[in-house]
């Protein structure tokens, strides 16, 4: 699981916890803070930012542990500073994970095309398998009325 300051993927925690329970696996959550302010006027501002960050991620860790506990799983939470994809790939190697579960909040098509997403980068560079959990439910079949029919035999969900 990856967590950034803007939002955290509760649905990914629930999915990861359920998988960990079913597979009797260890569940380790990683939050990634993507850096300190670059143009702080005083060291006091940097210290305040660090305190806010630490408090935020402690809260995220407690909430993630609560969600995992609802699935009967113990969650260990860690926080790292750095670029999200790089920090995740390094952490996966460090802990020997065989599956990475990422929450996905989505970007515009242009942003995804130009710079890619964290999920794309982790998927490309991690040795572990990657499961991406979207926060929104998939569309219902009835919502697809009038759209091209998609059958299991002709639907390829892989991005091109």
Rosetta blueprint (number, residue, H / E / L):
1 X L
2 X E
3 X E
4 X L
5 X L
6 X L
7 X L
8 X E
9 X L
10 X H
11 X H
12 X H
13 X H
14 X H
15 X H
16 X H
17 X H
18 X H
19 X H
20 X H
21 X H
22 X H
23 X H
24 X L
25 X L
26 X L
27 X E
28 X E
29 X E
30 X E
31 X E
32 X E
33 X E
34 X L
35 X L
36 X L
37 X L
38 X L
39 X L
40 X L
41 X L
42 X L
43 X H
44 X H
45 X H
46 X H
47 X H
48 X H
49 X H
50 X H
51 X H
52 X H
53 X H
54 X H
55 X H
56 X H
57 X H
58 X H
59 X H
60 X H
61 X H
62 X H
63 X H
64 X H
65 X H
66 X H
67 X H
68 X H
69 X H
70 X H
71 X L
72 X L
73 X L
74 X L
75 X E
76 X E
77 X E
78 X E
79 X E
80 X E
81 X E
82 X L
83 X L
84 X H
85 X H
86 X H
87 X H
88 X H
89 X H
90 X H
91 X H
92 X H
93 X H
94 X H
95 X H
96 X L
97 X L
98 X L
99 X E
100 X E
101 X E
102 X E
103 X E
104 X E
105 X L
106 X L
107 X L
108 X L
109 X H
110 X H
111 X H
112 X H
113 X H
114 X H
115 X H
116 X L
117 X L
118 X H
119 X H
120 X H
121 X H
122 X H
123 X H
124 X H
125 X H
126 X L
127 X L
128 X L
129 X E
130 X E
131 X E
132 X E
133 X E
134 X E
135 X L
136 X L
137 X L
138 X L
139 X L
140 X L
141 X H
142 X H
143 X H
144 X H
145 X L
146 X L
147 X L
148 X L
149 X L
150 X L
151 X L
152 X L
153 X L
154 X L
155 X L
156 X L
157 X L
158 X L
159 X L
160 X L
